[in-house]
Amino acid sequence: MCQISNLADITGLYELADSLDIFEVMTIFTPKKEEYDSVVKNLMVHDFEYPVYIDFTGSFRKINTGIPDDKRFHSFLIDSNGHPIFVGNPVASNELWSIFLNTLVSLNDNGIL
């Protein structure tokens, strides 16, 4: 799974979450049954220092049926009520990172996070 080899790309996001302590990063993989062993092995090889969740039953997708297939929409920030307030991978571009940071500041200043 190429997403596992790209986990290092989101280290800055985890570090930001740790330093600000106003949001949490959750990385969820939902492998097909035949990919499960490979996913676990690749996670061990890459030795990512932050928690990664393996949803081998697909329950996250079943509960959240509105998530589109387009991977650009698989990263999102939700408020305390579970409503998405930012959609997109903030580490995908400098522009998204800037928008994400501004969103965090605004939400935190308004007591939403």
C-alpha positions as CSV (number, residue, x, y, z in Angstrom):
1,M,0.0,0.0,0.0
2,C,1.6,3.2,-1.1
3,Q,-0.2,5.2,1.5
4,I,1.9,3.5,4.2
5,S,5.1,4.6,2.5
6,N,3.8,8.2,2.6
7,L,3.0,8.3,6.3
8,A,6.2,10.3,6.9
9,D,4.5,13.1,4.9
10,I,2.0,13.7,7.7
11,T,4.4,13.7,10.6
12,G,4.2,17.5,10.7
13,L,0.5,17.3,11.1
14,Y,0.9,14.9,14.1
15,E,3.5,17.2,15.6
16,L,1.2,20.2,15.2
17,A,-1.6,18.4,16.9
18,D,0.7,17.4,19.8
19,S,2.0,21.0,20.2
20,L,-1.4,22.7,20.0
21,D,-3.5,20.1,21.8
22,I,-6.7,21.3,20.2
23,F,-7.2,18.5,17.6
24,E,-6.3,14.9,17.2
25,V,-5.0,13.2,14.1
26,M,-6.4,9.7,13.3
27,T,-5.0,7.7,10.4
28,I,-7.2,4.8,9.4
29,F,-6.4,2.1,6.9
30,T,-9.2,-0.2,5.7
31,P,-7.4,-3.0,3.8
32,K,-9.2,-5.7,1.9
33,K,-9.1,-9.0,3.6
34,E,-6.3,-10.3,1.3
35,E,-4.2,-7.2,2.0
36,Y,-4.4,-7.3,5.8
37,D,-1.1,-9.2,6.4
38,S,0.7,-6.9,3.9
39,V,-0.6,-3.8,5.6
40,V,0.5,-4.9,9.0
41,K,3.9,-6.0,7.7
42,N,4.4,-2.6,5.9
43,L,3.4,-0.7,9.0
44,M,6.0,-2.6,11.0
45,V,8.7,-2.0,8.4
46,H,8.0,1.7,8.2
47,D,8.0,2.0,12.1
48,F,5.8,5.1,12.1
49,E,5.9,6.6,15.6
50,Y,2.3,7.7,15.7
51,P,-0.9,5.6,16.1
52,V,-2.4,4.1,13.0
53,Y,-5.8,2.3,13.1
54,I,-6.5,-0.7,11.0
55,D,-10.2,-1.1,10.3
56,F,-10.3,-4.6,9.0
57,T,-14.1,-4.8,9.2
58,G,-14.7,-1.6,7.2
59,S,-16.9,-0.2,10.0
60,F,-15.6,3.4,9.6
61,R,-16.8,3.5,6.0
62,K,-20.1,1.7,6.9
63,I,-20.8,4.3,9.6
64,N,-19.7,7.2,7.4
65,T,-21.5,6.5,4.2
66,G,-21.1,10.0,2.8
67,I,-17.4,9.8,2.4
68,P,-16.7,10.0,-1.4
69,D,-14.4,7.7,-3.3
70,D,-12.2,10.6,-4.3
71,K,-9.1,10.3,-2.0
72,R,-8.7,14.1,-2.0
73,F,-11.7,14.1,0.4
74,H,-10.4,11.4,2.8
75,S,-8.7,14.0,5.1
76,F,-10.9,16.2,7.1
77,L,-11.2,18.1,10.3
78,I,-14.4,17.7,12.3
79,D,-15.9,19.8,15.1
80,S,-16.9,18.4,18.5
81,N,-20.2,17.4,17.1
82,G,-18.7,15.3,14.3
83,H,-19.4,17.8,11.5
84,P,-16.7,18.3,8.9
85,I,-15.3,21.9,8.9
86,F,-12.3,21.4,6.7
87,V,-11.9,18.9,3.9
88,G,-8.7,18.1,2.2
89,N,-5.2,17.0,3.1
90,P,-3.4,20.0,4.6
91,V,0.0,18.6,3.8
92,A,-0.9,18.2,0.1
93,S,0.1,21.8,-0.7
94,N,1.3,25.0,1.0
95,E,-2.0,26.6,0.2
96,L,-4.0,23.9,1.9
97,W,-1.6,24.0,4.9
98,S,-2.2,27.8,5.2
99,I,-6.0,27.4,5.0
100,F,-5.9,24.6,7.5
101,L,-3.8,26.7,10.0
102,N,-6.1,29.7,9.6
103,T,-9.1,27.4,10.1
104,L,-7.6,26.0,13.3
105,V,-6.9,29.5,14.6
106,S,-10.4,30.8,13.8
107,L,-12.1,27.7,15.4
108,N,-9.9,27.8,18.4
109,D,-10.5,31.6,18.9
110,N,-14.2,31.0,18.6
111,G,-14.2,28.1,21.1
112,I,-15.3,25.6,18.5
113,L,-12.4,23.2,19.0
